Amino acid sequence: METIVFNTTRKTVIVYEGVPQASIISYQFNNISTVKPKEEGYYELIKKEVKGDNIMETSRPVARFPIANTVMFIEE
């Protein structure tokens, strides 16, 4: 089991093996604007980036985690 903690204020996601209080950090992501639950059965982490002289903002997926094996907490 994995646990995702999505902080909507800091735009960070920390992924733990197991529960946060008793496990280690597997992954850590910054600038995550959205965590989308997809119909295909996974959470998709979307990262926003500014490209070229702050002219163009783009969004792209950076990771996917299976919903069936993942608990997600959303905090401010």
SULQUI-V389681 format. One record per residue. SS is DSSP state (h for helix, s for strand, l for the rest). D_CENTER is the distance of its C-alpha to the mean C-alpha in Angstrom with 2 decimals. Layout:
ss: (SS:SS)
d_center: (D_CENTER:D_CENTER)
//
This chain:
ss: (l:s:s:s:s:s:s:l:l:l:l:s:s:s:s:s:s:l:l:h:h:h:l:l:s:s:s:s:s:s:l:s:s:s:s:s:s:s:l:l:l:s:s:s:s:s:s:s:s:s:s:h:h:h:h:s:s:s:s:s:s:s:s:s:s:s:h:h:h:s:s:s:s:s:s:l)
d_center: (15.55:12.01:10.41:6.87:7.59:6.06:8.94:10.08:12.96:11.75:8.65:6.90:4.36:6.98:7.68:11.37:14.14:15.80:15.77:14.72:18.42:19.80:17.54:16.24:12.93:11.95:9.21:8.14:6.46:8.36:9.21:6.08:8.39:7.18:5.45:8.74:10.74:13.11:16.73:16.79:15.08:11.45:7.97:7.04:4.26:7.07:8.37:11.72:14.54:18.20:20.65:24.29:25.99:23.37:24.73:22.08:18.48:16.41:13.09:11.85:9.39:8.20:7.23:8.26:8.89:12.14:12.47:15.81:14.73:11.63:11.82:9.29:10.48:10.13:12.18:13.94)
//
